[in-house]
Amino acid sequence: MGATICKDDLIKIGYKKYQAISLIRQAKAIMVQEGCPYYNNKRLGRVPTHVVESILGVSLVSETGQINEA
């Protein structure tokens, strides 16, 4: 698990499919607003983990680098 996260990673930790898709879409929109036009691509499905964490308000990665289970 690196500094990015995708829909499948979110599903593995317990989010439903459409919740995961929605989180990725929101994160991409935030990245575009922050001035990263790279994320304005509908094929792109991997976003920085810190953006998803800011949307959720919780940390998804523990200090050991493992994804926390939901």
VEXBA-628943 format. One record per residue (C-alpha): residue in three letters; chain; x, y, z. Coordinates in nm, 3 decimals. Example, Ala and Ser with C-alpha at 12.3 -4.5 7.8 and 13.67 -1.06 7.14 Angstrom:
BEGIN
baro; vopa; east; north; up
ALA; A; 1.230; -0.450; 0.780;
SER; A; 1.367; -0.106; 0.714;
***
This chain:
BEGIN
baro; vopa; east; north; up
MET; A; 0.000; 0.000; 0.000;
GLY; A; 0.157; 0.323; -0.112;
ALA; A; 0.059; 0.686; -0.105;
THR; A; -0.232; 0.622; -0.340;
ILE; A; -0.558; 0.433; -0.312;
CYS; A; -0.810; 0.299; -0.563;
LYS; A; -1.170; 0.177; -0.556;
ASP; A; -1.065; -0.185; -0.505;
ASP; A; -0.854; -0.092; -0.202;
LEU; A; -1.154; 0.082; -0.046;
ILE; A; -1.375; -0.220; -0.115;
LYS; A; -1.118; -0.449; 0.051;
ILE; A; -1.132; -0.247; 0.373;
GLY; A; -1.512; -0.264; 0.390;
TYR; A; -1.668; 0.012; 0.182;
LYS; A; -1.947; -0.078; -0.058;
LYS; A; -1.877; -0.056; -0.433;
TYR; A; -2.068; 0.265; -0.497;
GLN; A; -1.935; 0.431; -0.181;
ALA; A; -1.583; 0.356; -0.302;
ILE; A; -1.657; 0.492; -0.650;
SER; A; -1.807; 0.807; -0.499;
LEU; A; -1.505; 0.863; -0.273;
ILE; A; -1.266; 0.832; -0.567;
ARG; A; -1.475; 1.079; -0.771;
GLN; A; -1.480; 1.328; -0.485;
ALA; A; -1.105; 1.295; -0.437;
LYS; A; -1.043; 1.351; -0.808;
ALA; A; -1.261; 1.664; -0.803;
ILE; A; -1.066; 1.798; -0.505;
MET; A; -0.735; 1.733; -0.680;
VAL; A; -0.855; 1.919; -0.992;
GLN; A; -0.969; 2.213; -0.775;
GLU; A; -0.623; 2.217; -0.612;
GLY; A; -0.470; 2.266; -0.955;
CYS; A; -0.381; 1.914; -1.065;
PRO; A; -0.545; 1.875; -1.410;
TYR; A; -0.394; 1.524; -1.433;
TYR; A; -0.689; 1.399; -1.226;
ASN; A; -0.944; 1.537; -1.475;
ASN; A; -0.944; 1.202; -1.654;
LYS; A; -1.233; 0.958; -1.627;
ARG; A; -1.006; 0.656; -1.680;
LEU; A; -0.789; 0.744; -1.382;
GLY; A; -0.899; 0.554; -1.072;
ARG; A; -0.610; 0.603; -0.830;
VAL; A; -0.588; 0.906; -0.601;
PRO; A; -0.365; 1.015; -0.312;
THR; A; -0.464; 0.846; 0.013;
HIS; A; -0.446; 1.171; 0.211;
VAL; A; -0.727; 1.321; 0.000;
VAL; A; -0.962; 1.029; 0.073;
GLU; A; -0.865; 1.049; 0.440;
SER; A; -0.954; 1.419; 0.445;
ILE; A; -1.297; 1.342; 0.295;
LEU; A; -1.363; 1.067; 0.550;
GLY; A; -1.199; 1.240; 0.844;
VAL; A; -1.016; 0.923; 0.950;
SER; A; -0.677; 0.768; 0.881;
LEU; A; -0.686; 0.466; 0.649;
VAL; A; -0.325; 0.363; 0.706;
SER; A; -0.174; 0.266; 1.040;
GLU; A; 0.178; 0.356; 1.153;
THR; A; 0.300; 0.017; 1.025;
GLY; A; 0.180; 0.097; 0.674;
GLN; A; -0.109; -0.149; 0.680;
ILE; A; -0.460; -0.049; 0.574;
ASN; A; -0.693; -0.025; 0.872;
GLU; A; -0.999; -0.248; 0.842;
ALA; A; -1.332; -0.068; 0.848;
***
